[in-house]
Amino acid sequence: MSWASPFWFPHTVTVEDAIPAGGSGTRFAEPRTVAAEVKDQQRIVVGADANEHVSNTQVTVPISAAVPVGSMVTVWAGRVGARRARVIAVQRDENLPPLPSHLILSLQ
């Protein structure tokens, strides 16, 4: 079984990468679809602003997805509970082969 198989990333999410625009605020890139594992559970996380935030959803994606903090992620598109939320923290988990490296996105 390949590490990229649907067994490890059984869901898909839509990611709109944050593009900081200085005084003009943040813009977002065109949406892209990324293979993922989505878990709806509340956790307290420390955001990029060094404050504690409640994360309602954690999304695991391949490390190659390179999702920056501040991006918008849509989970469960077309299903009950679909929502779009901001990435408030990114945890990087790098592993040596054959284990996959991945990012864990904490959504607001």
MOPAC internal coordinates of N, CA, C and O (Angstrom, degrees):
PM7 1SCF
backbone

  N    0.0000 0     0.00 0     0.00 0    0    0    0
  C    1.4522 1     0.00 0     0.00 0    1    0    0
  C    1.5265 1   109.01 1     0.00 0    2    1    0
  O    1.2310 1   120.64 1   -49.66 1    3    2    1
  N    1.3033 1   116.37 1   130.34 1    3    2    1
  C    1.4595 1   122.37 1   179.34 1    5    3    2
  C    1.5247 1   110.20 1   -75.83 1    6    5    3
  O    1.2310 1   120.70 1   -33.12 1    7    6    5
  N    1.3349 1   116.26 1   146.88 1    7    6    5
  C    1.4650 1   119.90 1   177.09 1    9    7    6
  C    1.5190 1   111.20 1   -65.97 1   10    9    7
  O    1.2310 1   120.07 1   158.13 1   11   10    9
  N    1.3172 1   117.47 1   -21.87 1   11   10    9
  C    1.4616 1   120.87 1  -179.64 1   13   11   10
  C    1.5261 1   111.77 1   -87.68 1   14   13   11
  O    1.2310 1   120.23 1  -176.52 1   15   14   13
  N    1.3136 1   117.16 1     3.48 1   15   14   13
  C    1.4639 1   120.54 1  -176.29 1   17   15   14
  C    1.5257 1   111.29 1   -68.88 1   18   17   15
  O    1.2310 1   120.56 1   -18.29 1   19   18   17
  N    1.3323 1   116.54 1   161.71 1   19   18   17
  C    1.4692 1   120.96 1   178.07 1   21   19   18
  C    1.5375 1   113.10 1   -61.23 1   22   21   19
  O    1.2310 1   120.00 1   163.56 1   23   22   21
  N    1.3231 1   117.61 1   -16.44 1   23   22   21
  C    1.4681 1   119.64 1   177.18 1   25   23   22
  C    1.5290 1   110.39 1   -60.29 1   26   25   23
  O    1.2310 1   120.13 1   138.72 1   27   26   25
  N    1.3312 1   117.37 1   -41.28 1   27   26   25
  C    1.4632 1   122.01 1  -177.74 1   29   27   26
  C    1.5231 1   112.26 1   -86.43 1   30   29   27
  O    1.2310 1   120.10 1   145.56 1   31   30   29
  N    1.3099 1   117.42 1   -34.44 1   31   30   29
  C    1.4648 1   122.52 1  -179.58 1   33   31   30
  C    1.5332 1   108.41 1  -127.43 1   34   33   31
  O    1.2310 1   120.17 1  -104.04 1   35   34   33
  N    1.3481 1   117.28 1    75.96 1   35   34   33
  C    1.4665 1   121.05 1  -172.14 1   37   35   34
  C    1.5316 1   115.43 1   -77.80 1   38   37   35
  O    1.2310 1   119.94 1   170.93 1   39   38   37
  N    1.3100 1   117.72 1    -9.07 1   39   38   37
  C    1.4630 1   121.23 1  -176.97 1   41   39   38
  C    1.5230 1   110.23 1  -115.50 1   42   41   39
  O    1.2310 1   120.81 1    -7.42 1   43   42   41
  N    1.3192 1   116.06 1   172.58 1   43   42   41
  C    1.4600 1   121.21 1   170.48 1   45   43   42
  C    1.5276 1   107.49 1  -128.51 1   46   45   43
  O    1.2310 1   121.29 1   -31.69 1   47   46   45
  N    1.3117 1   115.14 1   148.31 1   47   46   45
  C    1.4630 1   121.74 1   176.10 1   49   47   46
  C    1.5220 1   107.71 1  -130.96 1   50   49   47
  O    1.2310 1   121.06 1   -19.08 1   51   50   49
  N    1.3160 1   115.58 1   160.92 1   51   50   49
  C    1.4548 1   121.15 1   175.08 1   53   51   50
  C    1.5204 1   107.56 1  -107.26 1   54   53   51
  O    1.2310 1   120.68 1   -52.73 1   55   54   53
  N    1.3195 1   116.30 1   127.27 1   55   54   53
  C    1.4661 1   122.11 1  -177.69 1   57   55   54
  C    1.5193 1   109.46 1  -114.35 1   58   57   55
  O    1.2310 1   121.02 1   -47.57 1   59   58   57
  N    1.3340 1   115.65 1   132.43 1   59   58   57
  C    1.4651 1   122.60 1   171.40 1   61   59   58
  C    1.5289 1   105.76 1  -117.53 1   62   61   59
  O    1.2310 1   120.70 1   -77.17 1   63   62   61
  N    1.3373 1   116.27 1   102.83 1   63   62   61
  C    1.4637 1   120.93 1  -176.49 1   65   63   62
  C    1.5176 1   111.87 1   -62.28 1   66   65   63
  O    1.2310 1   120.82 1   -43.20 1   67   66   65
  N    1.3406 1   116.03 1   136.80 1   67   66   65
  C    1.4638 1   121.45 1   175.67 1   69   67   66
  C    1.5219 1   109.30 1   -72.34 1   70   69   67
  O    1.2310 1   121.11 1   -45.09 1   71   70   69
  N    1.3258 1   115.49 1   134.91 1   71   70   69
  C    1.4724 1   122.12 1   176.41 1   73   71   70
  C    1.5268 1   106.58 1  -123.47 1   74   73   71
  O    1.2310 1   119.96 1   -80.73 1   75   74   73
  N    1.3448 1   117.69 1    99.27 1   75   74   73
  C    1.4624 1   119.54 1   179.35 1   77   75   74
  C    1.5215 1   110.90 1   -59.54 1   78   77   75
  O    1.2310 1   120.94 1   -45.45 1   79   78   77
  N    1.3403 1   115.80 1   134.55 1   79   78   77
  C    1.4700 1   120.27 1  -178.52 1   81   79   78
  C    1.5218 1   111.13 1  -123.48 1   82   81   79
  O    1.2310 1   120.30 1  -147.33 1   83   82   81
  N    1.3272 1   117.03 1    32.67 1   83   82   81
  C    1.4619 1   120.81 1   177.45 1   85   83   82
  C    1.5067 1   112.20 1    60.04 1   86   85   83
  O    1.2310 1   120.60 1    50.22 1   87   86   85
  N    1.3184 1   116.45 1  -129.78 1   87   86   85
  C    1.4640 1   122.29 1  -178.16 1   89   87   86
  C    1.5151 1   113.58 1   -66.22 1   90   89   87
  O    1.2310 1   120.16 1   166.76 1   91   90   89
  N    1.3172 1   117.30 1   -13.24 1   91   90   89
  C    1.4654 1   120.86 1  -179.72 1   93   91   90
  C    1.5183 1   112.41 1   -87.30 1   94   93   91
  O    1.2310 1   120.19 1  -178.46 1   95   94   93
  N    1.3401 1   117.24 1     1.54 1   95   94   93
  C    1.4601 1   120.15 1  -179.26 1   97   95   94
  C    1.5128 1   111.27 1    87.78 1   98   97   95
  O    1.2310 1   120.99 1    19.43 1   99   98   97
  N    1.3166 1   115.72 1  -160.57 1   99   98   97
  C    1.4634 1   121.88 1  -178.08 1  101   99   98
  C    1.5180 1   109.90 1  -105.66 1  102  101   99
  O    1.2310 1   120.92 1   -45.71 1  103  102  101
  N    1.3171 1   115.86 1   134.29 1  103  102  101
  C    1.4637 1   121.59 1   172.03 1  105  103  102
  C    1.5203 1   107.18 1  -106.04 1  106  105  103
  O    1.2310 1   120.67 1   -10.02 1  107  106  105
  N    1.3309 1   116.32 1   169.98 1  107  106  105
  C    1.4522 1   120.15 1  -179.84 1  109  107  106
  C    1.5220 1   110.55 1  -127.37 1  110  109  107
  O    1.2310 1   121.11 1   -39.64 1  111  110  109
  N    1.3311 1   115.49 1   140.36 1  111  110  109
  C    1.4649 1   121.48 1   178.51 1  113  111  110
  C    1.5209 1   109.75 1   -72.03 1  114  113  111
  O    1.2310 1   121.10 1   -10.20 1  115  114  113
  N    1.3054 1   115.50 1   169.80 1  115  114  113
  C    1.4667 1   120.56 1   176.24 1  117  115  114
  C    1.5300 1   109.59 1   -59.75 1  118  117  115
  O    1.2310 1   119.98 1   -36.27 1  119  118  117
  N    1.3225 1   117.63 1   143.73 1  119  118  117
  C    1.4744 1   120.48 1  -179.91 1  121  119  118
  C    1.5269 1   112.06 1   -61.93 1  122  121  119
  O    1.2310 1   121.41 1   -35.54 1  123  122  121
  N    1.3326 1   114.91 1   144.46 1  123  122  121
  C    1.4689 1   120.97 1   174.18 1  125  123  122
  C    1.5233 1   108.34 1  -135.86 1  126  125  123
  O    1.2310 1   120.46 1   -29.51 1  127  126  125
  N    1.3052 1   116.72 1   150.49 1  127  126  125
  C    1.4607 1   122.20 1  -179.27 1  129  127  126
  C    1.5184 1   109.14 1   -95.58 1  130  129  127
  O    1.2310 1   120.96 1   -45.64 1  131  130  129
  N    1.3464 1   115.77 1   134.36 1  131  130  129
  C    1.4573 1   121.43 1  -177.68 1  133  131  130
  C    1.5300 1   108.72 1  -131.63 1  134  133  131
  O    1.2310 1   120.39 1   -42.85 1  135  134  133
  N    1.3287 1   116.87 1   137.15 1  135  134  133
  C    1.4592 1   121.62 1   173.68 1  137  135  134
  C    1.5275 1   107.99 1   -66.94 1  138  137  135
  O    1.2310 1   120.17 1   -37.78 1  139  138  137
  N    1.3324 1   117.29 1   142.22 1  139  138  137
  C    1.4624 1   119.82 1  -173.95 1  141  139  138
  C    1.5200 1   111.73 1  -158.10 1  142  141  139
  O    1.2310 1   121.72 1   -10.58 1  143  142  141
  N    1.3152 1   114.31 1   169.42 1  143  142  141
  C    1.4637 1   122.35 1   165.33 1  145  143  142
  C    1.5186 1   105.23 1  -119.95 1  146  145  143
  O    1.2310 1   120.42 1   -54.04 1  147  146  145
  N    1.3277 1   116.80 1   125.96 1  147  146  145
  C    1.4641 1   121.82 1  -176.85 1  149  147  146
  C    1.5255 1   109.46 1  -110.87 1  150  149  147
  O    1.2310 1   120.83 1   -49.56 1  151  150  149
  N    1.3368 1   116.03 1   130.44 1  151  150  149
  C    1.4663 1   121.76 1   175.68 1  153  151  150
  C    1.5244 1   108.29 1  -126.36 1  154  153  151
  O    1.2310 1   120.79 1   -57.03 1  155  154  153
  N    1.3181 1   116.09 1   122.97 1  155  154  153
  C    1.4624 1   121.08 1   175.42 1  157  155  154
  C    1.5224 1   108.40 1   -92.87 1  158  157  155
  O    1.2310 1   120.37 1   -74.96 1  159  158  157
  N    1.3065 1   116.91 1   105.04 1  159  158  157
  C    1.4588 1   122.27 1   175.56 1  161  159  158
  C    1.5253 1   107.94 1  -158.32 1  162  161  159
  O    1.2310 1   121.06 1   -34.77 1  163  162  161
  N    1.3193 1   115.59 1   145.23 1  163  162  161
  C    1.4574 1   119.09 1  -178.74 1  165  163  162
  C    1.5170 1   110.67 1   -86.31 1  166  165  163
  O    1.2310 1   121.70 1   -44.02 1  167  166  165
  N    1.3386 1   114.34 1   135.98 1  167  166  165
  C    1.4654 1   122.27 1   177.04 1  169  167  166
  C    1.5169 1   108.34 1  -144.84 1  170  169  167
  O    1.2310 1   121.16 1   -27.61 1  171  170  169
  N    1.3019 1   115.39 1   152.39 1  171  170  169
  C    1.4606 1   121.00 1   172.30 1  173  171  170
  C    1.5251 1   106.81 1   -91.64 1  174  173  171
  O    1.2310 1   120.48 1   -53.57 1  175  174  173
  N    1.3340 1   116.69 1   126.43 1  175  174  173
  C    1.4665 1   121.38 1   178.74 1  177  175  174
  C    1.5222 1   108.66 1  -129.09 1  178  177  175
  O    1.2310 1   121.02 1   -25.90 1  179  178  177
  N    1.3123 1   115.66 1   154.10 1  179  178  177
  C    1.4634 1   121.06 1   174.43 1  181  179  178
  C    1.5200 1   106.61 1   -93.75 1  182  181  179
  O    1.2310 1   120.92 1   -59.59 1  183  182  181
  N    1.3230 1   115.84 1   120.41 1  183  182  181
  C    1.4603 1   121.08 1  -177.75 1  185  183  182
  C    1.5108 1   112.71 1   -82.13 1  186  185  183
  O    1.2310 1   121.00 1    -1.10 1  187  186  185
  N    1.3054 1   115.69 1   178.90 1  187  186  185
  C    1.4678 1   122.16 1   179.46 1  189  187  186
  C    1.5222 1   111.47 1   -62.09 1  190  189  187
  O    1.2310 1   120.50 1   159.13 1  191  190  189
  N    1.3423 1   116.64 1   -20.87 1  191  190  189
  C    1.4626 1   121.49 1   178.99 1  193  191  190
  C    1.5310 1   112.39 1   -86.92 1  194  193  191
  O    1.2310 1   120.13 1  -174.16 1  195  194  193
  N    1.3439 1   117.35 1     5.84 1  195  194  193
  C    1.4668 1   125.16 1   179.01 1  197  195  194
  C    1.5303 1   113.16 1    69.55 1  198  197  195
  O    1.2310 1   119.79 1  -167.01 1  199  198  197
  N    1.3269 1   118.00 1    12.99 1  199  198  197
  C    1.4614 1   122.07 1   175.45 1  201  199  198
  C    1.5167 1   109.86 1  -103.03 1  202  201  199
  O    1.2310 1   120.92 1   -22.85 1  203  202  201
  N    1.3486 1   115.85 1   157.15 1  203  202  201
  C    1.4569 1   120.53 1   176.59 1  205  203  202
  C    1.5205 1   109.87 1   -81.45 1  206  205  203
  O    1.2310 1   120.73 1   -41.78 1  207  206  205
  N    1.3308 1   116.21 1   138.22 1  207  206  205
  C    1.4578 1   122.98 1   179.00 1  209  207  206
  C    1.5231 1   108.71 1  -134.76 1  210  209  207
  O    1.2310 1   120.58 1   -24.80 1  211  210  209
  N    1.3196 1   116.50 1   155.20 1  211  210  209
  C    1.4599 1   120.52 1   172.78 1  213  211  210
  C    1.5200 1   107.64 1   -89.94 1  214  213  211
  O    1.2310 1   120.88 1   -55.29 1  215  214  213
  N    1.3284 1   115.92 1   124.71 1  215  214  213
  C    1.4597 1   121.71 1   174.13 1  217  215  214
  C    1.5205 1   106.85 1  -102.12 1  218  217  215
  O    1.2310 1   120.61 1   -53.83 1  219  218  217
  N    1.3332 1   116.43 1   126.17 1  219  218  217
  C    1.4631 1   121.04 1  -179.50 1  221  219  218
  C    1.5153 1   112.76 1   -93.82 1  222  221  219
  O    1.2310 1   120.13 1   164.80 1  223  222  221
  N    1.3270 1   117.36 1   -15.20 1  223  222  221
  C    1.4628 1   121.37 1  -176.76 1  225  223  222
  C    1.5236 1   109.18 1  -146.98 1  226  225  223
  O    1.2310 1   121.09 1   -40.82 1  227  226  225
  N    1.3320 1   115.52 1   139.18 1  227  226  225
  C    1.4544 1   121.49 1   173.42 1  229  227  226
  C    1.5241 1   107.05 1  -117.99 1  230  229  227
  O    1.2310 1   121.17 1   -45.86 1  231  230  229
  N    1.3321 1   115.37 1   134.14 1  231  230  229
  C    1.4589 1   122.31 1  -177.12 1  233  231  230
  C    1.5255 1   108.13 1  -124.16 1  234  233  231
  O    1.2310 1   120.58 1   -57.95 1  235  234  233
  N    1.3221 1   116.49 1   122.05 1  235  234  233
  C    1.4594 1   121.64 1   177.21 1  237  235  234
  C    1.5220 1   108.38 1   -99.29 1  238  237  235
  O    1.2310 1   120.56 1   -52.44 1  239  238  237
  N    1.3353 1   116.53 1   127.56 1  239  238  237
  C    1.4671 1   122.20 1  -179.34 1  241  239  238
  C    1.5284 1   108.77 1  -131.93 1  242  241  239
  O    1.2310 1   119.77 1   -22.42 1  243  242  241
  N    1.3325 1   118.04 1   157.58 1  243  242  241
  C    1.4628 1   119.59 1   174.73 1  245  243  242
  C    1.5283 1   110.10 1   -57.79 1  246  245  243
  O    1.2310 1   120.30 1   -32.30 1  247  246  245
  N    1.3113 1   117.04 1   147.70 1  247  246  245
  C    1.4628 1   121.14 1  -177.32 1  249  247  246
  C    1.5294 1   111.41 1   -60.73 1  250  249  247
  O    1.2310 1   120.53 1   152.68 1  251  250  249
  N    1.3211 1   116.59 1   -27.32 1  251  250  249
  C    1.4662 1   120.84 1  -179.90 1  253  251  250
  C    1.5317 1   112.36 1   -67.32 1  254  253  251
  O    1.2310 1   119.76 1   166.37 1  255  254  253
  N    1.3312 1   118.07 1   -13.63 1  255  254  253
  C    1.4716 1   121.47 1   178.67 1  257  255  254
  C    1.5277 1   111.15 1   -67.34 1  258  257  255
  O    1.2310 1   119.95 1   152.21 1  259  258  257
  N    1.3378 1   117.70 1   -27.79 1  259  258  257
  C    1.4735 1   123.27 1   175.09 1  261  259  258
  C    1.5341 1   112.77 1    45.14 1  262  261  259
  O    1.2310 1   120.60 1  -118.60 1  263  262  261
  N    1.3186 1   116.46 1    61.40 1  263  262  261
  C    1.4682 1   121.57 1  -178.77 1  265  263  262
  C    1.5259 1   109.51 1   -90.80 1  266  265  263
  O    1.2310 1   119.11 1   -59.65 1  267  266  265
  N    1.3415 1   119.29 1   120.35 1  267  266  265
  C    1.4632 1   120.81 1  -179.42 1  269  267  266
  C    1.5324 1   112.66 1   -83.25 1  270  269  267
  O    1.2310 1   121.04 1   -24.71 1  271  270  269
  N    1.3210 1   115.62 1   155.29 1  271  270  269
  C    1.4690 1   121.48 1   173.30 1  273  271  270
  C    1.5257 1   108.23 1   -57.72 1  274  273  271
  O    1.2310 1   120.71 1   -38.45 1  275  274  273
  N    1.3269 1   116.26 1   141.55 1  275  274  273
  C    1.4598 1   121.39 1  -179.79 1  277  275  274
  C    1.5150 1   113.41 1    96.12 1  278  277  275
  O    1.2310 1   120.40 1   167.06 1  279  278  277
  N    1.3232 1   116.84 1   -12.94 1  279  278  277
  C    1.4648 1   120.77 1   178.77 1  281  279  278
  C    1.5257 1   109.83 1   -66.85 1  282  281  279
  O    1.2310 1   120.90 1   -18.11 1  283  282  281
  N    1.3253 1   115.88 1   161.89 1  283  282  281
  C    1.4602 1   121.81 1   175.63 1  285  283  282
  C    1.5252 1   108.55 1  -106.00 1  286  285  283
  O    1.2310 1   120.92 1   -45.17 1  287  286  285
  N    1.3351 1   115.85 1   134.83 1  287  286  285
  C    1.4620 1   121.55 1  -179.13 1  289  287  286
  C    1.5241 1   108.55 1  -126.33 1  290  289  287
  O    1.2310 1   120.74 1   -48.56 1  291  290  289
  N    1.3105 1   116.18 1   131.44 1  291  290  289
  C    1.4619 1   121.61 1   175.37 1  293  291  290
  C    1.5157 1   108.02 1  -103.85 1  294  293  291
  O    1.2310 1   120.98 1   -55.10 1  295  294  293
  N    1.3484 1   115.73 1   124.90 1  295  294  293
  C    1.4583 1   121.63 1   178.09 1  297  295  294
  C    1.5213 1   109.61 1  -113.60 1  298  297  295
  O    1.2310 1   121.02 1   -25.97 1  299  298  297
  N    1.3102 1   115.66 1   154.03 1  299  298  297
  C    1.4740 1   123.73 1   177.34 1  301  299  298
  C    1.5248 1   112.57 1    55.87 1  302  301  299
  O    1.2310 1   119.43 1  -144.85 1  303  302  301
  N    1.3266 1   118.69 1    35.15 1  303  302  301
  C    1.4707 1   122.03 1  -179.41 1  305  303  302
  C    1.5259 1   110.79 1   -54.25 1  306  305  303
  O    1.2310 1   121.10 1   -47.15 1  307  306  305
  N    1.3270 1   115.51 1   132.85 1  307  306  305
  C    1.4526 1   121.45 1   178.39 1  309  307  306
  C    1.5158 1   114.66 1    77.31 1  310  309  307
  O    1.2310 1   120.44 1  -173.83 1  311  310  309
  N    1.3329 1   116.77 1     6.17 1  311  310  309
  C    1.4666 1   120.84 1  -178.72 1  313  311  310
  C    1.5244 1   110.10 1  -124.77 1  314  313  311
  O    1.2310 1   121.02 1   -12.95 1  315  314  313
  N    1.3132 1   115.65 1   167.05 1  315  314  313
  C    1.4632 1   119.88 1   174.75 1  317  315  314
  C    1.5362 1   107.63 1   -60.61 1  318  317  315
  O    1.2310 1   120.55 1   -43.83 1  319  318  317
  N    1.3029 1   116.55 1   136.17 1  319  318  317
  C    1.4660 1   120.48 1  -179.65 1  321  319  318
  C    1.5165 1   113.76 1    88.28 1  322  321  319
  O    1.2310 1   119.62 1  -174.44 1  323  322  321
  N    1.3242 1   118.34 1     5.56 1  323  322  321
  C    1.4662 1   120.80 1   178.76 1  325  323  322
  C    1.5274 1   109.26 1   -60.41 1  326  325  323
  O    1.2310 1   121.20 1   -41.01 1  327  326  325
  N    1.3295 1   115.32 1   138.99 1  327  326  325
  C    1.4597 1   118.83 1   178.21 1  329  327  326
  C    1.5266 1   110.18 1  -159.95 1  330  329  327
  O    1.2310 1   122.11 1   -19.07 1  331  330  329
  N    1.3214 1   113.57 1   160.93 1  331  330  329
  C    1.4685 1   122.64 1   178.22 1  333  331  330
  C    1.5188 1   106.20 1  -116.99 1  334  333  331
  O    1.2310 1   120.12 1   -53.02 1  335  334  333
  N    1.3345 1   117.37 1   126.98 1  335  334  333
  C    1.4629 1   120.63 1  -176.70 1  337  335  334
  C    1.5202 1   110.58 1  -140.91 1  338  337  335
  O    1.2310 1   121.63 1   -23.70 1  339  338  337
  N    1.3209 1   114.49 1   156.30 1  339  338  337
  C    1.4685 1   122.05 1  -178.86 1  341  339  338
  C    1.5319 1   110.46 1   -84.23 1  342  341  339
  O    1.2310 1   120.81 1   -37.02 1  343  342  341
  N    1.3325 1   116.05 1   142.98 1  343  342  341
  C    1.4619 1   122.43 1   174.49 1  345  343  342
  C    1.5217 1   107.44 1   -78.49 1  346  345  343
  O    1.2310 1   120.33 1   -61.09 1  347  346  345
  N    1.3418 1   116.98 1   118.91 1  347  346  345
  C    1.4631 1   120.09 1  -178.22 1  349  347  346
  C    1.5302 1   112.47 1  -102.44 1  350  349  347
  O    1.2310 1   120.25 1   163.40 1  351  350  349
  N    1.3329 1   117.12 1   -16.60 1  351  350  349
  C    1.4678 1   120.86 1   176.89 1  353  351  350
  C    1.5250 1   108.63 1  -158.12 1  354  353  351
  O    1.2310 1   121.05 1   -30.22 1  355  354  353
  N    1.3322 1   115.59 1   149.78 1  355  354  353
  C    1.4615 1   121.66 1   177.37 1  357  355  354
  C    1.5224 1   108.17 1  -129.01 1  358  357  355
  O    1.2310 1   121.16 1   -54.82 1  359  358  357
  N    1.3215 1   115.39 1   125.18 1  359  358  357
  C    1.4630 1   121.21 1   175.67 1  361  359  358
  C    1.5205 1   107.61 1  -105.45 1  362  361  359
  O    1.2310 1   120.51 1   -49.65 1  363  362  361
  N    1.3134 1   116.64 1   130.35 1  363  362  361
  C    1.4731 1   122.18 1  -178.56 1  365  363  362
  C    1.5209 1   108.43 1  -103.34 1  366  365  363
  O    1.2310 1   120.12 1   -51.95 1  367  366  365
  N    1.3353 1   117.38 1   128.05 1  367  366  365
  C    1.4623 1   122.26 1   179.59 1  369  367  366
  C    1.5258 1   107.76 1  -123.98 1  370  369  367
  O    1.2310 1   120.69 1   -82.27 1  371  370  369
  N    1.3437 1   116.29 1    97.73 1  371  370  369
  C    1.4604 1   121.20 1  -179.44 1  373  371  370
  C    1.5182 1   109.24 1   -97.10 1  374  373  371
  O    1.2310 1   121.21 1   -47.02 1  375  374  373
  N    1.3251 1   115.29 1   132.98 1  375  374  373
  C    1.4529 1   122.18 1  -178.94 1  377  375  374
  C    1.5220 1   110.22 1  -129.63 1  378  377  375
  O    1.2310 1   120.93 1   -24.86 1  379  378  377
  N    1.3236 1   115.83 1   155.14 1  379  378  377
  C    1.4638 1   120.77 1   173.81 1  381  379  378
  C    1.5231 1   108.61 1   -80.55 1  382  381  379
  O    1.2310 1   119.77 1   -32.21 1  383  382  381
  N    1.3385 1   118.04 1   147.79 1  383  382  381
  C    1.4617 1   120.80 1   177.00 1  385  383  382
  C    1.5370 1   109.53 1   -56.88 1  386  385  383
  O    1.2310 1   119.69 1   -36.06 1  387  386  385
  N    1.2885 1   118.19 1   143.94 1  387  386  385
  C    1.4585 1   127.79 1    14.99 1  389  387  386
  C    1.5309 1   114.43 1   -92.45 1  390  389  387
  O    1.2310 1   119.60 1  -177.60 1  391  390  389
  N    1.3302 1   118.37 1     2.40 1  391  390  389
  C    1.4613 1   120.01 1  -179.55 1  393  391  390
  C    1.5204 1   110.75 1   -73.72 1  394  393  391
  O    1.2310 1   119.80 1   -35.01 1  395  394  393
  N    1.3208 1   117.98 1   144.99 1  395  394  393
  C    1.4723 1   120.11 1  -179.39 1  397  395  394
  C    1.5186 1   111.94 1   -82.17 1  398  397  395
  O    1.2310 1   120.56 1   -32.59 1  399  398  397
  N    1.3063 1   116.54 1   147.41 1  399  398  397
  C    1.4621 1   121.55 1   171.56 1  401  399  398
  C    1.5159 1   107.27 1   -93.77 1  402  401  399
  O    1.2310 1   120.41 1   -33.62 1  403  402  401
  N    1.3335 1   116.82 1   146.38 1  403  402  401
  C    1.4496 1   119.20 1  -176.33 1  405  403  402
  C    1.5262 1   111.43 1  -153.04 1  406  405  403
  O    1.2310 1   121.43 1   -11.29 1  407  406  405
  N    1.3219 1   114.88 1   168.71 1  407  406  405
  C    1.4609 1   122.58 1   174.68 1  409  407  406
  C    1.5222 1   107.93 1  -113.50 1  410  409  407
  O    1.2310 1   120.57 1   -36.58 1  411  410  409
  N    1.3198 1   116.51 1   143.42 1  411  410  409
  C    1.4601 1   121.61 1   173.00 1  413  411  410
  C    1.5209 1   106.54 1  -112.93 1  414  413  411
  O    1.2310 1   121.26 1   -66.41 1  415  414  413
  N    1.3222 1   115.20 1   113.59 1  415  414  413
  C    1.4666 1   121.72 1  -178.56 1  417  415  414
  C    1.5162 1   109.03 1   -94.23 1  418  417  415
  O    1.2310 1   120.07 1   -53.66 1  419  418  417
  N    1.3165 1   117.46 1   126.34 1  419  418  417
  C    1.4630 1   121.79 1   174.85 1  421  419  418
  C    1.5205 1   107.05 1   -97.54 1  422  421  419
  O    1.2310 1   120.82 1   -59.93 1  423  422  421
  N    1.3367 1   116.03 1   120.07 1  423  422  421
  C    1.4599 1   121.08 1  -177.99 1  425  423  422
  C    1.5079 1   110.84 1   -99.95 1  426  425  423
  O    1.2310 1   120.77 1   -33.17 1  427  426  425
  N    1.3123 1   116.13 1   146.83 1  427  426  425
  C    1.4606 1   123.17 1  -179.93 1  429  427  426
  C    1.5021 1   110.92 1   -64.94 1  430  429  427
  O    1.2310 1   120.10 1   180.00 1  431  430  429

